[in-house]
Amino acid sequence: MLEFNMQQEQTFENLIQEARKQIPLYTKEWTNFNPSDPGETILENLSAFSILQQAYIDHMPETVQEKIFQMAGFKREYGKSARVLVEAKNVEEAVHIPSGQRFRIGDMFFETNRDVSLMGNRVLGIYTKWKDEISDYSFILDENYPVSGAVFTDQPKAGMELYLVLEKKVNPGDDLIFHIRLAKGYQRNAFEGKNMFADIQWQIYTHRGFVDVRCKDGTGSLLNSGEISFHLPKQEAEVFTELPQEGYVLRGVLKRADYDIFPKIDGVSGFLFELWQKETKSICYTYSGKEQVIDLYCDILEEGYVQIFCKESKDGGYYLYEREVPWNKKGRFYSLERLDFGRYRIRFDKENFGYGPGNFENAVKLVAYSEEMMRSYDLGTIYGYDDQRVKLPGNHIVKESFSLIALKKNQEGENEYYFIRPSSVKNEELQYELLENEGILVIKDAADFIDSRIFLGGCAISRGAEGNVRIGSRFEPVGYESNIIFTNPAAGKGGCYPEDIHSVRRRLIADLRKHYTAVEAADYENLVRSTPELCIDKVKAVRDDVKNQIQIAVKPVSNKPFPKLSEIYLDAINKRIEKARLLTVNIEVLQPVYVPVHVQGTIYVKSHYEGCREQIEAVIRRQLDYISTERNFGDVFHFDDLFVQIESLACVKYIYDLSVSLTNQLHATQKGLDIQPKNNCLLYPGEIILELNTTE
């Protein structure tokens, strides 16, 4: 099938030329490119059809394109605020951080989305236990002593135990977030479901002994750096005294230990809390009407622009209440008292004013605006025509934080307000689409809100991928000064802007061109290299047309010097290949073979240079190292390259004699002074015998 470049505008002539260039790649028999040839006629018709199809798609409304792409299984990716885990240091006494507390890095804001209590708790020690032997790995916690610890040794076994000793007692039912950083050095493919290598059961020590803890383990049982979220049981934690350091402990028991790479922990950070990158310009809070007094924290209230709405019955909308007036007047009023920075108390008094929120959920709405948003919170009138577009005061809006307020008259002629979220599906409600990137509302169905005024409710702005801040950034709290240091032990994640329709289209085209059946050797290499959960270092596939076979040599990443493929690796690779191979093609996955190359020679060096032997041996080891360099299976070793590299060293006068040799030629053959490894063979430096002379 001829492939056309549909990712950019094409003319008919260009499309014909591009197709003709591809013809020799598919057949050598088609040599007549004159207009009289029937093949040319077919090609011209297909090209014309392709141009018409492209033009039709280009002029379709985005909503229609999006539905077509959804039918093909491609949905537009929504925008997300970056999420950062933050650690608090120098906490000397209990500190409460309210929901909505803002933190700043430069001109970028991050906010909490729930209340956080900092108790100054920390991890005091890290220990492992195997049978009756206890090992101390607490040095991992020392930031001034950056040494990794192989907590399960270099031979992990089922039954090994890992202890995290906590300084202070944790409360039953609490949620704790830890981040465990593993030593760098390898890249593991993404997980798909439960990992195949290891399984750790986490527990906490209570008066009933160790009790299982529900957790979400983002490390894959210490296969990757990541976070672990613990949900503690209802039992009270107790001090554990059987370790060199007493304290409250979380214990991880290794249930399965088939690690391909034994874990080396680089650092442990505990008692983290979430921050989300966004800058709230206006915020909408919802409260129950059961309480006549509401305490809240909202630093936007410091700017003084607040509106409070109450629903007095479950049917109908909300009424706008006003700030209190003298007590002898009846009406819809509330009182607002400032307690501290960002801390306020709202009171309703139905007995004195005659009006108040109903005794049910969601009866009170409080909307606070920044000064910037207060100047532009009135968005205009809904006229009722199709796809009316309304410009919002800002771009890159966080969809989850957005709400719209619509005003209309009820049967008594009173103003009623309705709070409507994006993509509402209630038939009687105003329905609109939020274009977050452009900051535009598209009214899809005005329902019975024609001629209604609309106002901005909640609105927050995101910085997309910019919020994925690097490790070790420092966050400054807004509104107060503190000696507490807030830093992130892991980079921010997830921040992105919403995907536009053109990006969806490009993904669809790329998917259409993607090979789901492996044909060429490179297809098999890509399949093996991307096998989920595995760490693949080198892979080479070679096609044998005589045997109708594909031979694939694979070297896994490992802590061991000459790693082999385990049964887990072989099973995972074979299962992945089986889904994509041609039925008539046989596949053989080959174990890597490692062959040493010995070097012997006499070299004259310059007398005034130091470290000559070390420099020469370094060149030899680098040239012969097929294990840790980019050299691959079967790459020919050219003796001339080694000779030139040594001769070009500043310390070398000249090479008198130099030779390389193999112990045996079962997996590699020597042709002259060059060496040809087999397709599953990797060379490495063997014995190096050098005689260095400074005088002739």
PLY file of the C-alpha trace (Angstrom):
ply
format ascii 1.0
element vertex 696
property float x
property float y
property float z
element edge 695
property int vertex1
property int vertex2
end_header
0.00 0.00 0.00
1.37 3.40 -0.95
1.57 5.83 1.97
0.69 9.50 1.60
1.83 12.29 3.89
-1.48 13.53 5.32
0.11 15.49 8.16
0.53 18.58 6.01
-1.26 20.27 3.12
-0.67 18.50 -0.22
-1.37 19.46 -3.82
-2.47 16.90 -6.36
0.87 17.14 -8.21
2.92 16.71 -5.04
0.87 13.72 -3.99
1.36 12.04 -7.37
5.12 12.64 -7.23
5.37 11.30 -3.67
3.46 8.15 -4.64
5.62 7.56 -7.72
8.78 7.73 -5.60
7.47 4.91 -3.43
6.58 2.57 -6.30
10.13 1.09 -6.70
10.10 0.23 -2.99
7.18 -2.12 -3.55
7.71 -3.50 -7.08
10.34 -3.44 -9.80
7.93 -4.59 -12.51
6.10 -1.27 -12.79
8.29 0.76 -15.13
5.74 2.57 -17.33
4.83 5.92 -15.77
3.16 7.40 -18.87
-0.44 8.71 -18.58
-1.61 5.87 -20.86
-0.67 3.22 -18.31
-3.74 1.88 -16.40
-1.73 1.95 -13.18
-1.19 5.69 -13.60
-4.92 6.18 -14.06
-5.65 4.32 -10.83
-2.94 6.27 -9.02
-4.35 9.61 -10.22
-7.87 8.63 -9.11
-6.67 7.57 -5.67
-4.64 10.77 -5.30
-7.60 12.92 -6.29
-9.82 11.06 -3.84
-7.23 11.54 -1.10
-7.05 15.30 -1.78
-10.84 15.60 -1.68
-10.98 13.58 1.53
-8.30 15.76 3.12
-10.09 18.95 2.11
-13.35 17.61 3.49
-11.77 16.76 6.86
-9.97 20.11 7.02
-13.22 22.06 6.62
-15.25 19.99 9.05
-16.14 21.69 12.36
-13.88 20.61 15.22
-16.80 19.04 17.06
-17.53 16.79 14.08
-13.85 15.89 13.70
-13.66 15.05 17.38
-16.63 12.68 17.14
-15.13 10.96 14.12
-11.82 10.51 15.94
-13.66 9.14 18.97
-15.31 6.55 16.75
-11.78 5.48 15.78
-10.83 5.20 19.46
-8.95 8.49 19.80
-10.23 10.91 22.42
-8.92 14.37 23.07
-6.65 14.38 26.12
-7.80 16.77 28.83
-5.52 19.29 30.47
-4.18 18.55 33.94
-2.64 20.53 36.74
0.80 19.35 37.79
0.88 17.43 41.07
3.82 17.76 43.43
4.58 15.89 46.66
6.06 18.20 49.28
8.05 17.45 52.41
8.07 19.80 55.42
11.33 20.17 57.35
12.06 21.98 60.64
8.54 21.39 61.96
8.88 21.97 65.71
5.21 21.92 66.67
1.90 20.89 65.13
0.97 23.03 62.12
-2.35 23.09 60.29
-2.31 23.87 56.57
-5.84 24.57 55.32
-7.32 23.55 52.00
-6.61 26.24 49.42
-3.34 27.36 51.01
-1.12 28.80 48.31
2.61 28.26 47.83
4.86 30.07 45.41
7.90 29.26 43.28
8.89 32.48 41.52
5.72 33.71 39.83
4.06 30.27 39.77
1.50 29.19 42.38
0.68 25.80 43.88
-2.29 25.06 46.14
-3.47 22.39 48.56
-6.80 20.74 47.81
-7.41 19.44 51.34
-6.52 20.22 54.95
-3.08 19.01 56.05
-1.82 18.53 59.62
1.96 18.61 60.07
3.02 16.90 63.29
6.78 17.04 62.73
6.94 13.29 62.31
9.87 11.78 60.41
11.62 8.53 59.58
14.32 7.85 62.18
15.77 4.60 60.91
15.72 1.94 58.21
16.43 -1.71 59.09
16.14 -5.06 57.37
15.76 -8.46 58.94
16.46 -11.91 57.53
15.83 -14.75 59.94
17.50 -13.47 63.14
19.99 -11.09 61.52
19.21 -7.36 61.59
21.02 -4.90 59.29
21.06 -1.13 59.75
20.52 1.00 56.62
19.70 4.25 58.42
22.63 5.94 56.66
20.33 6.22 53.63
18.47 8.99 55.50
21.59 11.15 55.87
21.39 13.78 53.12
25.04 14.67 53.69
26.09 11.07 53.12
24.70 10.12 49.67
25.20 6.36 49.69
22.71 3.82 48.38
21.76 0.73 50.33
20.88 -2.69 48.89
18.27 -3.28 51.58
17.49 -6.84 50.45
21.20 -7.55 49.74
22.29 -8.66 46.28
20.27 -11.86 46.67
16.70 -10.94 47.72
14.72 -13.78 49.29
11.06 -14.20 50.12
10.55 -13.54 53.84
13.01 -10.64 54.15
11.63 -7.70 56.12
12.13 -3.95 55.70
11.42 -1.65 58.67
10.77 2.10 58.61
11.04 3.47 62.15
8.84 6.55 62.76
9.59 9.13 65.42
6.00 9.90 66.49
2.77 8.01 66.75
0.49 8.02 63.73
-3.29 8.19 64.06
-5.56 5.25 63.16
-7.21 5.69 59.78
-4.70 8.31 58.61
-3.41 8.45 55.06
0.38 8.69 54.78
2.43 9.39 51.67
6.07 8.34 51.36
8.47 8.65 48.47
11.24 6.10 47.96
14.07 6.98 45.61
16.08 4.15 44.08
19.62 4.46 42.82
19.80 5.60 39.21
21.32 3.61 36.40
18.58 1.89 34.43
15.24 2.56 32.78
12.36 0.13 33.24
9.46 -0.09 30.82
6.04 0.95 32.08
3.98 -1.45 34.17
0.80 -3.08 32.95
-1.03 -4.44 35.97
0.66 -6.28 38.84
4.41 -6.62 38.44
5.90 -10.02 37.72
9.06 -9.75 39.81
8.26 -9.02 43.45
5.52 -8.40 45.98
5.77 -6.57 49.32
3.07 -6.67 51.99
3.16 -3.58 54.22
2.14 -3.70 57.88
2.09 -1.50 60.99
2.83 -2.59 64.53
-0.14 -2.34 66.95
-1.15 -3.84 70.29
-2.36 -6.82 68.23
1.03 -7.26 66.61
1.62 -6.46 62.97
-1.55 -5.59 61.07
-1.77 -5.34 57.27
-1.93 -1.85 55.79
-3.76 -1.03 52.58
-1.41 0.79 50.26
-0.97 2.00 46.71
2.60 1.18 45.78
3.92 3.33 42.95
7.36 1.72 43.24
6.17 -1.70 42.08
7.62 -3.29 45.24
10.87 -1.29 44.93
11.38 -1.78 41.20
11.16 1.95 40.46
11.42 5.22 42.33
7.96 6.40 43.32
5.44 7.12 46.02
3.72 4.74 48.40
0.39 5.81 49.88
-0.62 4.06 53.11
-4.13 3.94 54.55
-3.67 2.99 58.20
-6.02 0.52 59.95
-8.25 1.38 62.89
-5.91 -0.22 65.44
-3.68 2.08 67.53
0.02 2.01 66.67
2.37 0.81 69.41
6.10 1.20 70.01
8.17 -1.64 68.53
11.17 -2.55 70.71
12.88 -5.39 68.82
15.12 -3.16 66.68
18.25 -1.28 67.73
16.12 1.88 67.61
12.70 1.91 69.23
9.75 3.63 67.60
6.55 3.16 65.67
7.23 1.02 62.61
5.94 0.29 59.16
7.14 -3.12 58.00
7.36 -4.43 54.43
7.50 -8.22 54.14
8.92 -9.55 50.88
6.39 -12.17 49.74
7.90 -12.76 46.31
11.50 -11.97 45.36
12.23 -12.67 41.69
13.98 -9.33 41.17
15.82 -8.92 37.89
17.73 -6.03 39.49
18.08 -6.04 43.26
16.78 -2.74 44.73
19.20 -0.12 46.03
17.47 2.65 47.96
18.91 6.12 47.59
16.56 8.02 49.90
13.26 7.87 51.81
11.01 10.88 52.37
7.93 10.58 54.55
4.80 12.39 55.63
4.39 14.21 52.32
1.38 16.18 51.17
0.05 17.14 47.75
0.26 20.48 46.01
-1.43 21.20 42.70
-0.11 23.80 40.29
-2.85 26.33 39.68
-3.60 29.93 40.45
-7.15 30.36 41.71
-8.63 33.63 40.50
-12.07 32.99 41.90
-13.30 30.13 44.02
-16.67 28.63 44.79
-17.25 26.84 48.11
-20.30 24.73 48.88
-21.67 24.16 52.40
-24.57 22.49 54.11
-27.35 24.70 55.41
-27.62 22.70 58.63
-25.06 24.90 60.36
-25.79 28.58 60.84
-22.09 29.33 61.47
-19.40 28.48 58.90
-15.65 28.84 59.49
-13.38 28.78 56.47
-9.93 29.62 55.18
-9.73 31.51 51.89
-6.93 33.99 51.27
-8.77 35.43 48.26
-11.29 36.82 50.75
-8.53 39.22 51.82
-9.24 41.15 48.62
-12.77 41.79 49.86
-14.85 40.60 46.88
-17.29 37.95 48.05
-20.81 36.89 47.17
-22.92 34.44 49.17
-25.87 32.54 47.71
-28.35 30.40 49.61
-30.94 27.88 48.50
-33.98 28.05 50.77
-35.79 25.01 49.36
-34.57 22.01 47.42
-36.49 23.12 44.35
-35.44 26.17 42.39
-32.24 28.17 42.46
-30.12 30.16 44.87
-30.79 33.66 46.18
-28.09 36.29 46.53
-27.65 37.36 50.17
-26.28 40.71 51.25
-23.89 41.75 54.01
-25.85 42.40 57.23
-27.65 45.69 57.93
-29.26 46.97 61.14
-31.09 44.29 63.10
-34.53 45.82 62.75
-34.70 45.02 59.04
-35.90 41.77 57.50
-34.28 40.30 54.41
-31.66 37.97 53.00
-28.56 38.88 55.01
-25.43 37.30 56.47
-22.56 38.48 58.66
-18.90 38.02 57.79
-16.17 38.22 60.45
-12.41 38.19 59.80
-10.57 36.04 62.37
-7.03 36.05 60.96
-5.30 36.17 57.59
-7.54 34.19 55.25
-9.69 32.93 58.14
-13.32 34.04 58.22
-16.59 33.21 59.96
-19.97 33.43 58.25
-23.21 33.63 60.25
-26.84 33.32 59.23
-29.72 34.35 61.50
-33.04 33.19 60.13
-34.82 34.10 63.37
-33.91 37.81 63.18
-33.74 38.33 59.41
-36.57 36.01 58.40
-34.49 34.26 55.75
-31.73 31.67 55.79
-30.37 28.62 53.97
-32.45 25.42 53.96
-31.58 22.54 56.24
-30.01 20.31 53.58
-26.76 19.68 51.70
-25.38 22.19 49.18
-27.61 24.96 50.50
-24.86 27.61 50.70
-22.53 28.80 47.94
-19.72 31.26 48.65
-17.88 32.81 45.72
-14.73 34.84 46.35
-13.08 36.86 43.56
-9.67 38.36 43.14
-9.67 42.02 42.17
-8.69 41.04 38.63
-11.67 38.71 38.24
-14.12 41.05 39.95
-13.60 43.56 37.16
-14.61 41.00 34.51
-16.80 38.42 36.25
-19.92 39.55 34.33
-19.76 37.49 31.12
-22.79 38.91 29.34
-26.13 37.60 28.08
-27.16 34.26 26.60
-28.90 35.00 23.30
-29.88 31.44 22.39
-28.28 31.02 18.96
-26.23 27.92 18.18
-22.68 27.72 19.54
-22.60 31.19 21.05
-19.02 31.86 22.14
-18.24 33.82 25.29
-14.68 35.00 26.05
-13.47 34.32 29.58
-10.98 36.51 31.48
-8.04 34.13 31.09
-6.58 31.18 29.16
-5.49 27.67 30.20
-8.35 27.26 32.64
-8.52 24.28 35.02
-11.74 22.53 34.07
-12.24 20.87 37.48
-12.24 24.28 39.21
-14.58 26.02 36.81
-18.25 26.85 37.30
-20.72 29.26 35.74
-23.47 31.25 37.45
-26.66 31.88 35.45
-29.29 34.41 36.56
-32.97 34.25 35.62
-36.32 35.37 37.02
-38.64 32.94 38.79
-42.43 33.01 38.59
-42.59 35.63 41.35
-40.19 37.86 39.44
-37.30 37.28 41.89
-33.73 36.75 40.80
-32.59 33.14 41.07
-29.04 31.94 40.48
-27.94 28.55 39.14
-24.43 27.10 39.42
-23.60 25.00 36.37
-20.51 22.90 35.78
-19.00 22.28 32.31
-20.61 19.51 30.24
-23.71 19.31 32.43
-26.03 16.51 31.28
-29.22 17.62 33.04
-31.86 18.34 30.41
-33.23 21.41 32.15
-29.81 23.02 32.66
-27.76 25.28 30.50
-25.21 23.16 28.62
-21.89 24.55 27.46
-18.45 23.42 26.40
-15.33 24.88 28.00
-12.37 25.41 25.67
-9.72 25.57 28.38
-6.74 26.60 26.24
-8.50 29.47 24.51
-10.52 30.54 27.57
-13.83 30.39 25.70
-17.32 29.13 26.54
-19.39 27.61 23.75
-23.11 27.57 24.61
-24.48 24.29 23.27
-28.01 24.40 24.63
-29.44 27.49 26.30
-32.47 25.51 27.58
-34.73 28.02 29.36
-31.86 30.42 30.08
-32.30 32.53 26.93
-31.79 36.24 27.77
-30.23 35.27 31.11
-27.11 36.96 32.42
-24.14 34.71 33.15
-21.34 35.31 35.64
-18.06 33.68 36.47
-18.13 31.22 39.37
-14.97 29.30 40.21
-11.96 29.82 37.96
-8.31 28.74 38.23
-5.45 29.09 35.74
-2.85 26.38 35.05
0.69 26.64 33.66
0.59 23.15 32.15
3.88 21.27 31.86
5.73 24.21 33.43
4.34 23.00 36.75
6.33 19.75 36.52
9.06 21.33 38.62
12.40 19.64 39.21
13.40 17.79 42.37
14.46 19.96 45.31
12.45 23.07 44.44
11.60 25.25 47.42
8.00 26.32 48.00
7.25 29.54 49.88
3.87 29.74 51.66
1.76 32.78 50.75
0.33 34.92 53.55
2.72 34.17 56.39
6.38 33.64 57.17
7.67 30.40 58.60
10.92 28.63 59.46
9.51 25.46 57.92
11.23 24.45 54.68
8.95 22.99 52.02
10.70 21.01 49.27
9.74 18.26 46.85
11.69 14.96 46.92
10.36 14.05 43.45
9.71 16.03 40.29
6.21 17.32 39.61
4.10 15.16 37.31
1.07 15.31 35.08
0.99 18.98 34.16
-0.19 19.54 30.58
-2.50 21.69 28.49
-5.56 20.18 26.82
-4.87 18.51 23.50
-6.10 20.31 20.41
-7.88 18.55 17.56
-4.79 18.75 15.34
-2.79 16.71 17.87
-5.53 14.06 17.97
-5.42 13.91 14.21
-1.65 13.46 14.19
-1.95 10.62 16.72
-4.56 8.92 14.54
-2.37 9.18 11.43
0.66 7.87 13.34
-1.41 4.94 14.58
-2.60 4.14 11.06
1.02 3.92 9.97
2.08 1.84 12.93
2.95 -1.83 12.34
0.87 -4.12 14.53
2.31 -7.18 12.83
6.07 -7.62 12.98
7.55 -8.05 9.50
11.09 -6.71 9.45
13.83 -7.48 11.95
13.56 -3.93 13.30
9.89 -4.56 14.16
10.89 -7.43 16.43
13.62 -5.34 18.03
11.12 -2.62 18.88
8.70 -5.18 20.30
11.32 -6.70 22.60
12.77 -3.34 23.63
9.31 -2.09 24.74
8.14 -5.22 26.58
6.25 -3.97 29.68
8.07 -4.10 33.04
11.38 -5.30 31.59
14.74 -3.54 31.54
16.25 -4.19 28.12
19.80 -3.05 27.46
20.59 -4.49 24.02
18.59 -6.34 21.40
19.36 -7.46 17.86
17.11 -9.39 15.51
18.49 -11.18 12.45
16.35 -12.70 9.72
17.28 -16.08 8.30
15.35 -16.45 5.04
16.59 -20.01 4.50
15.11 -21.25 7.78
12.29 -18.66 7.64
13.31 -17.72 11.16
13.95 -14.58 13.18
16.70 -14.93 15.76
16.60 -12.30 18.52
19.51 -11.81 20.90
18.63 -9.92 24.09
20.74 -8.58 26.95
18.83 -7.45 30.04
19.95 -4.70 32.37
21.36 -6.25 35.53
23.55 -5.69 38.56
25.49 -8.78 37.51
28.50 -8.49 35.18
27.37 -11.03 32.54
23.57 -11.20 32.78
21.42 -13.91 31.22
17.70 -13.91 30.41
15.65 -15.32 33.27
12.58 -17.49 32.72
10.44 -14.45 33.54
12.13 -12.42 30.80
11.93 -15.23 28.25
8.25 -15.83 28.98
7.36 -12.11 28.77
9.30 -11.61 25.52
7.87 -14.70 23.85
4.30 -13.76 24.80
4.75 -10.27 23.38
6.27 -11.53 20.13
3.64 -14.23 19.72
0.90 -11.61 19.41
2.65 -9.81 16.56
4.61 -12.42 14.59
3.60 -13.70 11.19
2.14 -17.19 11.52
4.62 -18.65 9.06
7.69 -17.21 10.79
9.57 -19.06 13.54
11.04 -17.07 16.40
14.04 -17.96 18.52
15.12 -15.79 21.45
18.86 -16.22 22.06
20.69 -15.90 25.34
23.60 -13.44 25.24
27.09 -14.91 25.04
30.12 -13.04 26.39
33.55 -13.62 24.88
36.81 -12.11 26.22
39.38 -10.62 23.84
42.99 -10.72 24.99
45.46 -8.00 24.03
49.25 -8.20 23.96
51.78 -5.69 22.73
54.91 -3.62 23.04
54.52 0.14 22.98
57.07 2.93 23.25
55.88 5.89 25.32
57.24 9.35 26.03
59.27 9.49 29.21
57.92 12.73 30.63
54.27 11.53 30.64
52.71 9.94 33.71
49.93 7.37 33.76
50.73 6.02 30.30
49.70 2.46 31.10
46.39 3.58 32.57
45.58 5.70 29.50
46.43 2.92 27.05
44.50 0.27 28.96
41.50 2.61 29.19
41.46 2.89 25.38
41.71 -0.89 25.01
38.91 -1.53 27.49
36.68 1.06 25.85
37.23 -0.32 22.35
36.59 -3.91 23.43
33.68 -3.19 25.77
30.49 -4.40 24.09
28.64 -4.69 27.41
28.41 -1.15 28.78
28.87 0.83 25.55
26.55 1.31 22.57
28.20 -1.52 20.61
25.67 -4.24 19.84
25.51 -7.95 19.22
27.46 -9.06 16.17
29.27 -5.74 15.59
32.66 -6.35 14.02
35.71 -5.38 16.05
38.13 -3.57 13.73
41.71 -3.84 14.88
42.67 -0.69 12.94
40.34 1.41 15.12
42.10 0.20 18.27
45.53 0.79 16.75
44.69 4.36 15.68
43.11 5.21 19.05
46.23 4.09 20.96
48.62 5.73 18.52
46.79 9.05 18.81
47.39 9.26 22.57
49.71 12.13 23.48
51.81 9.86 25.68
52.50 7.27 22.95
55.64 7.56 20.82
54.83 4.59 18.56
53.49 1.04 18.64
56.15 -1.61 18.12
53.88 -4.62 18.34
50.17 -5.14 19.08
47.87 -8.15 18.69
44.46 -9.43 19.82
43.38 -13.04 20.29
40.42 -15.21 21.31
40.55 -18.13 23.73
38.21 -20.07 21.46
36.32 -19.28 18.28
33.02 -20.98 19.10
31.02 -17.72 19.37
33.36 -15.35 17.53
35.81 -15.78 14.69
39.06 -13.96 14.03
39.73 -12.86 10.48
43.23 -11.50 10.36
43.30 -9.06 13.26
39.57 -8.24 13.06
37.01 -10.17 15.13
33.49 -11.09 13.96
31.18 -11.97 16.89
28.14 -14.12 16.25
24.70 -12.53 16.30
24.21 -13.20 20.02
27.81 -12.47 21.08
29.19 -9.51 23.01
32.92 -8.96 23.40
34.65 -7.70 26.50
38.30 -7.00 27.50
40.18 -10.09 28.59
43.80 -10.27 29.70
45.84 -7.21 28.76
49.64 -7.73 28.66
51.57 -4.63 27.69
55.28 -3.94 27.67
55.93 -0.20 27.84
59.35 1.16 26.92
60.68 4.70 26.99
63.98 4.06 25.08
64.72 2.01 22.01
0 1
1 2
2 3
3 4
4 5
5 6
6 7
7 8
8 9
9 10
10 11
11 12
12 13
13 14
14 15
15 16
16 17
17 18
18 19
19 20
20 21
21 22
22 23
23 24
24 25
25 26
26 27
27 28
28 29
29 30
30 31
31 32
32 33
33 34
34 35
35 36
36 37
37 38
38 39
39 40
40 41
41 42
42 43
43 44
44 45
45 46
46 47
47 48
48 49
49 50
50 51
51 52
52 53
53 54
54 55
55 56
56 57
57 58
58 59
59 60
60 61
61 62
62 63
63 64
64 65
65 66
66 67
67 68
68 69
69 70
70 71
71 72
72 73
73 74
74 75
75 76
76 77
77 78
78 79
79 80
80 81
81 82
82 83
83 84
84 85
85 86
86 87
87 88
88 89
89 90
90 91
91 92
92 93
93 94
94 95
95 96
96 97
97 98
98 99
99 100
100 101
101 102
102 103
103 104
104 105
105 106
106 107
107 108
108 109
109 110
110 111
111 112
112 113
113 114
114 115
115 116
116 117
117 118
118 119
119 120
120 121
121 122
122 123
123 124
124 125
125 126
126 127
127 128
128 129
129 130
130 131
131 132
132 133
133 134
134 135
135 136
136 137
137 138
138 139
139 140
140 141
141 142
142 143
143 144
144 145
145 146
146 147
147 148
148 149
149 150
150 151
151 152
152 153
153 154
154 155
155 156
156 157
157 158
158 159
159 160
160 161
161 162
162 163
163 164
164 165
165 166
166 167
167 168
168 169
169 170
170 171
171 172
172 173
173 174
174 175
175 176
176 177
177 178
178 179
179 180
180 181
181 182
182 183
183 184
184 185
185 186
186 187
187 188
188 189
189 190
190 191
191 192
192 193
193 194
194 195
195 196
196 197
197 198
198 199
199 200
200 201
201 202
202 203
203 204
204 205
205 206
206 207
207 208
208 209
209 210
210 211
211 212
212 213
213 214
214 215
215 216
216 217
217 218
218 219
219 220
220 221
221 222
222 223
223 224
224 225
225 226
226 227
227 228
228 229
229 230
230 231
231 232
232 233
233 234
234 235
235 236
236 237
237 238
238 239
239 240
240 241
241 242
242 243
243 244
244 245
245 246
246 247
247 248
248 249
249 250
250 251
251 252
252 253
253 254
254 255
255 256
256 257
257 258
258 259
259 260
260 261
261 262
262 263
263 264
264 265
265 266
266 267
267 268
268 269
269 270
270 271
271 272
272 273
273 274
274 275
275 276
276 277
277 278
278 279
279 280
280 281
281 282
282 283
283 284
284 285
285 286
286 287
287 288
288 289
289 290
290 291
291 292
292 293
293 294
294 295
295 296
296 297
297 298
298 299
299 300
300 301
301 302
302 303
303 304
304 305
305 306
306 307
307 308
308 309
309 310
310 311
311 312
312 313
313 314
314 315
315 316
316 317
317 318
318 319
319 320
320 321
321 322
322 323
323 324
324 325
325 326
326 327
327 328
328 329
329 330
330 331
331 332
332 333
333 334
334 335
335 336
336 337
337 338
338 339
339 340
340 341
341 342
342 343
343 344
344 345
345 346
346 347
347 348
348 349
349 350
350 351
351 352
352 353
353 354
354 355
355 356
356 357
357 358
358 359
359 360
360 361
361 362
362 363
363 364
364 365
365 366
366 367
367 368
368 369
369 370
370 371
371 372
372 373
373 374
374 375
375 376
376 377
377 378
378 379
379 380
380 381
381 382
382 383
383 384
384 385
385 386
386 387
387 388
388 389
389 390
390 391
391 392
392 393
393 394
394 395
395 396
396 397
397 398
398 399
399 400
400 401
401 402
402 403
403 404
404 405
405 406
406 407
407 408
408 409
409 410
410 411
411 412
412 413
413 414
414 415
415 416
416 417
417 418
418 419
419 420
420 421
421 422
422 423
423 424
424 425
425 426
426 427
427 428
428 429
429 430
430 431
431 432
432 433
433 434
434 435
435 436
436 437
437 438
438 439
439 440
440 441
441 442
442 443
443 444
444 445
445 446
446 447
447 448
448 449
449 450
450 451
451 452
452 453
453 454
454 455
455 456
456 457
457 458
458 459
459 460
460 461
461 462
462 463
463 464
464 465
465 466
466 467
467 468
468 469
469 470
470 471
471 472
472 473
473 474
474 475
475 476
476 477
477 478
478 479
479 480
480 481
481 482
482 483
483 484
484 485
485 486
486 487
487 488
488 489
489 490
490 491
491 492
492 493
493 494
494 495
495 496
496 497
497 498
498 499
499 500
500 501
501 502
502 503
503 504
504 505
505 506
506 507
507 508
508 509
509 510
510 511
511 512
512 513
513 514
514 515
515 516
516 517
517 518
518 519
519 520
520 521
521 522
522 523
523 524
524 525
525 526
526 527
527 528
528 529
529 530
530 531
531 532
532 533
533 534
534 535
535 536
536 537
537 538
538 539
539 540
540 541
541 542
542 543
543 544
544 545
545 546
546 547
547 548
548 549
549 550
550 551
551 552
552 553
553 554
554 555
555 556
556 557
557 558
558 559
559 560
560 561
561 562
562 563
563 564
564 565
565 566
566 567
567 568
568 569
569 570
570 571
571 572
572 573
573 574
574 575
575 576
576 577
577 578
578 579
579 580
580 581
581 582
582 583
583 584
584 585
585 586
586 587
587 588
588 589
589 590
590 591
591 592
592 593
593 594
594 595
595 596
596 597
597 598
598 599
599 600
600 601
601 602
602 603
603 604
604 605
605 606
606 607
607 608
608 609
609 610
610 611
611 612
612 613
613 614
614 615
615 616
616 617
617 618
618 619
619 620
620 621
621 622
622 623
623 624
624 625
625 626
626 627
627 628
628 629
629 630
630 631
631 632
632 633
633 634
634 635
635 636
636 637
637 638
638 639
639 640
640 641
641 642
642 643
643 644
644 645
645 646
646 647
647 648
648 649
649 650
650 651
651 652
652 653
653 654
654 655
655 656
656 657
657 658
658 659
659 660
660 661
661 662
662 663
663 664
664 665
665 666
666 667
667 668
668 669
669 670
670 671
671 672
672 673
673 674
674 675
675 676
676 677
677 678
678 679
679 680
680 681
681 682
682 683
683 684
684 685
685 686
686 687
687 688
688 689
689 690
690 691
691 692
692 693
693 694
694 695
